[in-house]
Amino acid sequence: MDLLAPTGPVYQGGTLSGNPVAATAGLATLEAADTAAYARLGGAADALAAEVSAALNAAGVAHRVQRAGTLFSVLFGDFPEAPTGYVDVQRQNTTQYGAFFHAMLDAGVSLPPSAYETWFVSAAHDAAALDRVVRALPEAARRASAAA
C-alpha cells in the first residue's frame, strides 16, 4: 500500500472501487440525506471554495475554482475564462498544485493527489474538520506561490 498515492507514485482511484460494503454504505447515506443535509453541504462547499480562493489570492497565486454543486476543483494558472475541455485544463501549473497538496498533507489535510481531481465535501466534514482545512490554507498557498 505504500506504493499508492499520496505516499507513493501510483495513483489509484474509483468511486467505491466496486466494494459492496462501501456501495451499501453509500446507498444508506443517500437514503438518510435530507434537505437540511444538502443545504449544510452546499454551505460548507461555498465557504470552503471561497476560503481556498481567498488564501491563493492573498499569496498572489493565479488560479480558478471550478464548481459543480458541492464538488469543486482548483486550477493553478491564469484562466480568465472557464476551461471547456481537457486541453484547456492541461494548461494548469501542476508543480504549484503539488506544492499546495504536500503542504496541506503536512498539515494533516488529505486532498486529491492529482491536479485533475475534484474536491468532495461530505457530511463528515464538520466545523472542526473544515476549520483544520482553512487553517492549513495560508501556508499551502505560500508554498504554491514559491513553486511558481
Sequence and secondary structure as in RCSB ss.txt:
>XXXX:A:sequence
MDLLAPTGPVYQGGTLSGNPVAATAGLATLEAADTAAYARLGGAADALAAEVSAALNAAGVAHRVQRAGTLFSVL
FGDFPEAPTGYVDVQRQNTTQYGAFFHAMLDAGVSLPPSAYETWFVSAAHDAAALDRVVRALPEAARRASAAA
>XXXX:A:secstr
 TTBTTTSSB    SGGG HHHHHHHHHHHHH  HHHHHHHHHHHHHHHHHHHHHHHHTT  EEEEEETTEEEEE
ES  SS   SHHHHTTS HHHHHHHHHHHHHTT    SSTTS EE  TT  HHHHHHHHHHHHHHHHHHHHT 
